[in-house]
Every structure is written in C-alpha cells, then in structure tokens.
Amino acid sequence: MDMLVVKLFLLDLSNIGCIERVVSFLGVGLLMLVIGEFAPLPPRAAETAR
C-alpha cells in the first residue's frame, strides 16, 4: 500500500491540474480512512496465550 501511495504522489499527480490534485488527495485520504476503519486488528500476544 505504501508503494502505491508513493507512486500516486510522485508519478500520477505530476501531470494533472490543481483541482484534480486536490480531489485526488481527498479521495485517497478518505479511502485510507475507510480501509483503516474496517481492517481487522491482529490479536494481542497476551490474549492468544490464554
């Protein structure tokens, strides 16, 4: 995911206008928030030992 964001910021956004760039940043940020909200957290080590 990190490489995708770096590619987006360095390569894909270099050839578009200002408004499109702002919308892209907002869209990617919103998508990251949604993924972070619904992605399950790994179990803690103390809970799995019980």
Residue pairs with C-beta under 8 A, 6 or more apart in sequence:
5 28
5 32
8 24
8 28
12 24
13 21
13 24
16 24
